[in-house]
Amino acid sequence: MLGVGPVKRSDGSPGHQGVALSSVSDAPSGPRMLLEAKQVSMRFDVSEPWLNRLIERKPRRYLVAVDQLSFAIMKGETFGLVGESGCGKSTVARLLVGLYDCSMGEVLFEGKPLKAVDRSRDPSDRSVRRKIQMIFQDPYASLNPRWTVGEIVAEPLRVHRMLDHAEAMRERVALLLGQVGLAASDASRYPHQFSGGQRQRISIARALASEPEFLVCDEPTSALDVSVQAQVLNLMKDLQRRRGLTYLFISHNLAVVRHVSDRVGVMYLGRLVEVASNAALFEQPLHPYTQMLLDAIPDLERAGIDRRPVAGEVPNPLSPPSGCAFHPRCPLAMARCRQERPELRTMGEGRQVACFAVGNPSLREAS
């Protein structure tokens, strides 16, 4: 069974007891790209009402939640996305499934822009939508309390017109409930009659109903007890193996991300600051922010060793710092960091870092 307790750093091999992790380097040559985000940005208009702006002579105000984000997810892998609350992770999730339209940039699925797919009348293009589904964070708010579980799970089947006959739909719902560890008789019950973990299983069954290839999981276990988290995560890993699913797994729990992800992206104030394989990121983090996040994880093996706490607060996204957004909190900040914004640069196979200090030995020794 999968454990989600404190993370322990290994002294030897990067493997960890409980889950066999696959890295990008272990994958077959030439993995197929399933989804790509290209310079994706999302800004929200948070201006005061028109009359207030007119009287007080105030300009419009915009909050940039996601800022020129670019990454790719390969078929069959789990890409973890981590960062502090308010860094834009959930906005990324909604952009990838089409709940938000990108302010700039585009999202490609199987090489096709999602905007073009939505406007197309070609049935093959329209079928792309059913291949992308989402599991929401709060199992208490994401299920309609006035619908039975059978109606909730069957909704994607009706929307995508996958089944026409009521009997066939009931059989498919029973099969889906069985796959997530629930009984067929649960189809006649209502969400309030289930625990949090069971409700999340219902959400997973609903997401699987349209036979998707890509699932966006927005902190699917954060509202659950630790023991229930392990059950849901084991279920998701098992479904991935059996169905060949691809996951974007969003979480602020690094212990969970370490167990489930193949590659990990670290976000800070709407931008990616580091992308690496699971083993590389947790064994040798390069960006100072990543190091701070990992130092905050409880670890019995490092008792008595000085660790660098996560200092300060995330800046106000309405007035972000100049240059590198992390420089007010960074122990390695220099004059260049206050003036220029670092871009992601490749630091080896499958690894990218956005930091001027990375690769500068004098700064590392000074820290």
Secondary structure as GFF3:
##gff-version 3
##sequence-region A 1 367
A	DSSP	three_ten_helix	24	26	.	.	.	ID=ss1
A	DSSP	beta_strand	33	45	.	.	.	ID=ss2
A	DSSP	alpha_helix	50	56	.	.	.	ID=ss3
A	DSSP	beta_strand	62	74	.	.	.	ID=ss4
A	DSSP	beta_strand	78	82	.	.	.	ID=ss5
A	DSSP	alpha_helix	89	97	.	.	.	ID=ss6
A	DSSP	beta_strand	104	109	.	.	.	ID=ss7
A	DSSP	beta_strand	112	113	.	.	.	ID=ss8
A	DSSP	alpha_helix	114	119	.	.	.	ID=ss9
A	DSSP	alpha_helix	123	126	.	.	.	ID=ss10
A	DSSP	three_ten_helix	127	131	.	.	.	ID=ss11
A	DSSP	beta_strand	132	135	.	.	.	ID=ss12
A	DSSP	alpha_helix	149	159	.	.	.	ID=ss13
A	DSSP	alpha_helix	166	179	.	.	.	ID=ss14
A	DSSP	three_ten_helix	184	188	.	.	.	ID=ss15
A	DSSP	three_ten_helix	191	193	.	.	.	ID=ss16
A	DSSP	alpha_helix	196	208	.	.	.	ID=ss17
A	DSSP	beta_strand	214	218	.	.	.	ID=ss18
A	DSSP	alpha_helix	226	243	.	.	.	ID=ss19
A	DSSP	beta_strand	246	250	.	.	.	ID=ss20
A	DSSP	alpha_helix	254	260	.	.	.	ID=ss21
A	DSSP	beta_strand	263	268	.	.	.	ID=ss22
A	DSSP	beta_strand	271	277	.	.	.	ID=ss23
A	DSSP	alpha_helix	278	283	.	.	.	ID=ss24
A	DSSP	alpha_helix	288	295	.	.	.	ID=ss25
A	DSSP	three_ten_helix	300	302	.	.	.	ID=ss26
A	DSSP	alpha_helix	335	339	.	.	.	ID=ss27
A	DSSP	beta_strand	345	346	.	.	.	ID=ss28
A	DSSP	beta_strand	352	353	.	.	.	ID=ss29
A	DSSP	alpha_helix	361	366	.	.	.	ID=ss30
###
